[in-house]
Amino acid sequence: MSDMLKVIEVLTESDKSWEDAASHAVTQAAKSVHGIKSIYIKDMEAKVENNKITKFRITAKISFMLD
C-alpha cells in the first residue's frame, strides 16, 4: 500500500529571518501532528517600520504522514 500524506497551511513570523520563521512553523506544527515530511514556503513577506524589517512572515504548507 502506498503512503498517504496530509497537507496543512500555516502562517508564522519571526523577528530574525524567513528561515527562522520556517523552523518555528515546523516546531509548532510538530506539537499537534507527527511524521512531518516537508515544508513548502508558499509566500514570504516582511513588515517594515522606520525603513527596517521588523517581522519576517511566511505562509507555508507542511506535509505529514497519515496513520
C-alpha positions as CSV (number, residue, x, y, z in Angstrom):
1,M,0.0,0.0,0.0
2,S,1.3,3.5,-0.8
3,D,1.9,6.2,1.8
4,M,-0.6,9.0,2.2
5,L,0.2,12.5,3.3
6,K,-1.9,15.3,4.6
7,V,-1.1,19.0,4.0
8,I,-1.9,21.8,6.3
9,E,-1.3,25.5,5.6
10,V,0.3,27.6,8.4
11,L,1.2,31.3,8.9
12,T,4.0,32.4,11.2
13,E,6.5,35.1,11.7
14,S,10.0,35.8,13.2
15,D,12.0,38.8,14.3
16,K,15.2,37.1,12.8
17,S,14.7,35.7,9.3
18,W,12.4,33.8,7.0
19,E,14.5,30.6,7.8
20,D,13.7,31.1,11.5
21,A,10.0,31.6,10.7
22,A,10.1,28.3,8.7
23,S,11.8,26.5,11.6
24,H,9.2,27.9,14.0
25,A,6.4,26.6,11.8
26,V,7.8,23.1,11.8
27,T,8.4,23.2,15.6
28,Q,4.9,24.4,16.4
29,A,3.2,22.0,13.9
30,A,5.1,19.1,15.5
31,K,3.3,19.8,18.8
32,S,0.0,18.8,17.1
33,V,1.0,16.4,14.3
34,H,3.6,13.8,13.9
35,G,5.5,12.4,10.9
36,I,6.3,15.7,9.3
37,K,7.9,15.1,5.9
38,S,8.3,18.5,4.3
39,I,7.6,22.2,4.4
40,Y,6.8,24.2,1.2
41,I,7.2,28.0,1.6
42,K,4.2,29.4,-0.4
43,D,4.7,33.1,0.3
44,M,7.2,35.4,2.1
45,E,6.6,38.9,3.2
46,A,8.1,41.3,5.7
47,K,6.7,44.0,8.0
48,V,8.7,47.3,7.7
49,E,8.8,50.0,10.3
50,N,11.1,53.1,10.1
51,N,12.8,51.7,7.0
52,K,13.8,48.4,8.7
53,I,12.4,45.0,8.5
54,T,10.8,44.2,11.9
55,K,9.0,40.9,11.1
56,F,9.7,38.1,8.6
57,R,6.4,36.4,7.7
58,I,5.7,33.2,5.8
59,T,2.8,31.2,4.6
60,A,3.8,27.6,4.4
61,K,2.4,24.1,3.6
62,I,3.5,21.3,5.9
63,S,3.0,17.7,4.8
64,F,2.9,14.8,7.2
65,M,2.1,11.1,7.2
66,L,-1.4,9.9,8.0
67,D,-1.7,6.9,10.4
